[in-house]
Amino acid sequence: MATTYSWKINALDTYPTKDSLVDVVYSVHYSYIATSDQKDSNNEFYSFEIIGTVNIEEPDGNSFTAFADLTESKVVNWIETKLDMSVLKDSVDAKLAGLIIPVSVTKNVPW
């Protein structure tokens, strides 16, 4: 089973002004998505998504990137330096495996 991982940046919390800087990002809302190469009964790839928020270090004047100049890869880099990526990957892998081969299934009553 091969799994691919991807990021989705859902929103950025900003301070309108902070220490003479404008639109300073202080928090990132993200989704981390694991997608299997295996398909379910609807012929769709199994996928599991973790949604989270991470706080970002306040920039100084030398390390500040203007809001309009931000890129997805820069913001993802901020996230990856703040999170334990091996723990995050293990978590989505376990949830994805549970979707593919469930250990428990809730069923409606038979009557």
Backbone bond lengths (Angstrom), bond angles and torsions (degrees), N, CA, C in turn:
res aa  C-N    CA-C-N  psi(-1)  N-CA   C-N-CA  omega(-1)  CA-C   N-CA-C  phi
1 M - - - 1.446 - - 1.526 108.82 -
2 A 1.306 116.44 123.93 1.466 121.65 175.82 1.524 108.98 -102.96
3 T 1.303 114.97 139.61 1.460 121.04 -179.75 1.515 109.05 -123.18
4 T 1.323 116.03 137.88 1.460 120.42 173.07 1.525 108.06 -111.06
5 Y 1.313 115.61 149.79 1.456 122.34 -177.13 1.520 109.08 -122.34
6 S 1.315 115.94 142.60 1.456 119.54 178.56 1.527 110.29 -147.01
7 W 1.314 114.55 159.09 1.457 122.99 177.45 1.516 109.46 -109.98
8 K 1.314 115.85 148.66 1.451 122.08 169.15 1.527 105.54 -134.08
9 I 1.321 116.65 123.54 1.459 120.69 177.01 1.524 106.59 -89.93
10 N 1.329 116.20 115.49 1.463 121.45 -174.10 1.528 113.16 -88.34
11 A 1.323 117.27 -34.08 1.468 121.02 -179.16 1.523 109.35 -169.66
12 L 1.311 115.41 159.77 1.462 122.65 176.29 1.524 108.02 -127.27
13 D 1.328 116.69 126.36 1.464 121.05 173.34 1.518 107.44 -87.71
14 T 1.334 115.73 134.24 1.459 119.86 -177.80 1.524 111.33 -132.31
15 Y 1.313 114.60 155.35 1.461 121.21 165.97 1.530 105.38 -91.87
16 P 1.330 118.42 129.71 1.472 119.04 178.73 1.526 111.88 -56.65
17 T 1.345 116.04 -42.39 1.468 120.94 173.50 1.522 107.80 -142.42
18 K 1.309 115.33 144.51 1.467 121.11 178.60 1.523 107.33 -155.14
19 D 1.323 115.84 115.70 1.472 121.05 178.52 1.524 111.96 50.95
20 S 1.296 117.61 48.59 1.469 126.44 179.03 1.534 113.92 69.37
21 L 1.320 117.56 7.14 1.466 121.56 174.59 1.526 108.73 -99.83
22 V 1.317 117.30 153.74 1.464 122.10 -175.84 1.539 109.75 -115.61
23 D 1.340 115.59 139.94 1.473 122.52 178.42 1.532 111.59 53.32
24 V 1.315 114.88 61.17 1.461 121.79 -177.33 1.532 109.30 -88.09
25 V 1.318 116.73 118.12 1.468 121.78 -179.84 1.521 108.98 -73.15
26 Y 1.336 115.59 130.08 1.465 119.73 175.52 1.524 112.79 -122.73
27 S 1.329 117.73 -11.67 1.457 120.51 -178.97 1.525 109.99 -152.08
28 V 1.339 115.47 140.97 1.460 121.54 179.79 1.523 108.88 -119.87
29 H 1.329 116.14 128.99 1.467 122.75 174.08 1.535 106.37 -98.93
30 Y 1.325 116.60 125.29 1.462 120.05 -172.77 1.522 111.92 -135.17
31 S 1.327 114.13 163.91 1.460 122.87 166.86 1.521 106.24 -124.44
32 Y 1.333 115.60 135.82 1.466 121.63 173.83 1.514 105.67 -114.70
33 I 1.318 116.63 122.07 1.455 121.96 -168.79 1.525 110.44 -119.72
34 A 1.331 115.20 129.76 1.460 121.98 173.64 1.523 107.49 -110.63
35 T 1.330 115.94 129.83 1.458 121.09 -179.89 1.524 109.16 -126.79
36 S 1.324 115.41 126.94 1.462 122.22 -179.33 1.519 110.23 -84.93
37 D 1.307 116.35 159.58 1.459 120.35 172.90 1.532 111.33 -86.06
38 Q 1.329 116.17 0.19 1.467 121.02 177.47 1.522 109.57 -92.03
39 K 1.330 115.43 147.28 1.461 120.32 -178.53 1.521 111.07 -110.10
40 D 1.336 114.21 152.07 1.456 120.92 178.41 1.532 110.31 -88.06
41 S 1.320 116.66 -172.82 1.468 121.35 -177.36 1.534 112.65 -67.32
42 N 1.320 118.05 -15.70 1.469 122.28 175.80 1.530 112.01 -94.72
43 N 1.336 115.53 10.41 1.457 122.81 -179.88 1.529 112.54 63.73
44 E 1.338 116.21 31.31 1.458 121.94 176.02 1.520 108.67 -112.53
45 F 1.320 115.80 147.16 1.457 120.04 179.00 1.526 110.20 -67.97
46 Y 1.333 116.10 137.25 1.457 119.90 174.33 1.526 108.05 -64.09
47 S 1.329 115.47 138.82 1.454 120.13 -178.56 1.524 108.99 -148.66
48 F 1.324 115.70 145.02 1.461 121.08 175.37 1.522 108.22 -137.07
49 E 1.335 115.43 138.94 1.462 122.12 -175.30 1.521 110.36 -126.10
50 I 1.329 115.20 131.17 1.461 121.51 172.21 1.524 107.02 -105.93
51 I 1.323 116.29 131.82 1.459 121.78 177.97 1.518 108.15 -108.50
52 G 1.319 116.09 135.10 1.452 119.32 -179.36 1.512 112.95 -153.57
53 T 1.305 114.18 178.32 1.459 122.54 178.16 1.525 107.67 -135.35
54 V 1.297 115.91 140.25 1.461 120.17 176.67 1.533 108.38 -133.40
55 N 1.333 114.94 137.56 1.463 120.55 177.14 1.522 109.55 -84.30
56 I 1.313 115.79 143.75 1.460 123.14 -176.94 1.524 109.29 -108.38
57 E 1.328 115.01 144.91 1.466 119.74 176.46 1.527 109.98 -62.97
58 E 1.304 115.69 143.77 1.462 119.46 176.85 1.522 108.96 -69.54
59 P 1.324 116.25 133.66 1.464 118.46 -179.24 1.525 111.07 -79.68
60 D 1.307 114.52 159.30 1.467 117.92 167.11 1.530 106.01 -101.62
61 G 1.278 117.40 175.98 1.459 120.83 -177.46 1.523 113.27 -58.19
62 N 1.347 117.67 -27.89 1.471 121.48 -177.32 1.522 113.23 -81.90
63 S 1.345 117.34 -26.99 1.463 119.53 -176.24 1.522 112.85 -105.95
64 F 1.312 117.15 8.26 1.457 121.07 -175.98 1.521 111.36 -78.50
65 T 1.340 115.33 134.77 1.459 121.95 172.55 1.516 107.43 -112.11
66 A 1.304 116.69 124.90 1.464 120.63 179.19 1.523 109.59 -58.77
67 F 1.323 116.34 143.96 1.462 121.78 -176.69 1.527 111.53 -52.52
68 A 1.302 117.37 -44.49 1.473 121.37 -178.42 1.527 112.38 -66.16
69 D 1.334 117.52 -19.03 1.464 121.59 -179.04 1.523 113.37 -97.08
70 L 1.330 117.22 -0.58 1.471 119.75 179.01 1.524 110.31 -66.05
71 T 1.328 114.94 146.27 1.458 121.00 175.00 1.526 108.24 -123.13
72 E 1.300 115.49 158.90 1.462 119.16 177.70 1.525 110.48 -59.08
73 S 1.321 117.53 -42.32 1.466 119.38 -178.16 1.527 112.01 -64.10
74 K 1.324 117.98 -35.42 1.471 120.14 177.48 1.522 110.59 -66.01
75 V 1.337 116.87 -44.38 1.465 120.69 -179.15 1.533 110.25 -67.28
76 V 1.319 117.45 -40.18 1.472 120.50 176.53 1.522 109.90 -61.15
77 N 1.317 117.48 -39.85 1.463 120.75 177.24 1.526 111.00 -60.48
78 W 1.338 117.16 -40.80 1.470 120.35 176.29 1.526 109.77 -57.81
79 I 1.327 116.24 -45.76 1.468 120.73 -178.21 1.523 110.56 -63.36
80 E 1.329 115.75 -49.24 1.467 120.05 -175.02 1.520 113.18 -63.84
81 T 1.331 117.17 -26.71 1.466 118.89 177.40 1.528 111.64 -78.87
82 K 1.336 116.93 -17.70 1.467 120.97 -179.26 1.532 113.06 -94.89
83 L 1.326 117.78 -23.96 1.462 121.20 -174.43 1.519 111.48 -105.61
84 D 1.316 116.18 154.32 1.461 121.44 171.96 1.528 106.30 -84.11
85 M 1.322 116.13 99.08 1.465 120.60 -172.55 1.523 112.95 -65.22
86 S 1.325 118.35 -30.99 1.466 119.06 179.02 1.532 110.55 -68.09
87 V 1.319 117.54 -37.19 1.467 121.26 177.04 1.529 109.99 -67.88
88 L 1.322 116.80 -42.60 1.464 120.87 179.25 1.532 110.79 -62.43
89 K 1.332 116.98 -45.55 1.467 120.72 178.96 1.522 111.10 -63.25
90 D 1.322 116.89 -44.20 1.463 120.15 178.81 1.522 110.93 -59.28
91 S 1.313 116.56 -39.14 1.460 121.35 -178.56 1.527 111.39 -65.88
92 V 1.336 117.51 -48.55 1.471 118.89 -179.99 1.519 111.05 -69.15
93 D 1.336 117.56 -33.30 1.472 120.46 177.29 1.521 110.89 -62.89
94 A 1.339 116.83 -43.15 1.463 120.98 180.00 1.531 110.97 -64.67
95 K 1.321 116.82 -43.08 1.467 120.24 179.09 1.527 110.91 -66.02
96 L 1.312 116.87 -40.01 1.460 121.13 178.98 1.526 110.42 -64.93
97 A 1.312 117.02 -43.03 1.471 120.70 177.69 1.519 110.72 -61.38
98 G 1.339 117.39 -36.78 1.461 121.60 178.13 1.517 113.02 -67.68
99 L 1.322 117.34 -26.92 1.463 120.56 174.94 1.528 110.72 -74.43
100 I 1.326 115.78 -39.64 1.464 120.69 -176.79 1.525 110.85 -72.91
101 I 1.320 116.71 -45.21 1.468 122.21 177.93 1.523 107.67 -127.82
102 P 1.336 116.85 87.49 1.474 120.06 -175.86 1.530 112.26 -65.54
103 V 1.324 114.66 142.91 1.468 120.35 174.12 1.525 110.37 -95.72
104 S 1.333 116.06 -12.43 1.467 121.41 179.35 1.528 107.89 -152.16
105 V 1.336 115.35 141.29 1.464 120.50 179.41 1.530 108.02 -135.93
106 T 1.320 117.41 130.17 1.463 121.80 175.51 1.523 107.83 -89.62
107 K 1.341 114.84 130.38 1.473 119.95 -179.31 1.517 109.46 -125.02
108 N 1.310 114.37 150.77 1.457 119.20 173.45 1.523 109.07 -71.11
109 V 1.317 114.82 154.53 1.466 118.70 179.70 1.519 109.59 -64.97
110 P 1.335 117.86 150.82 1.465 120.51 -174.66 1.523 114.99 -79.54
111 W 1.294 119.43 1.90 1.460 119.79 -179.46 1.495 113.12 -111.95
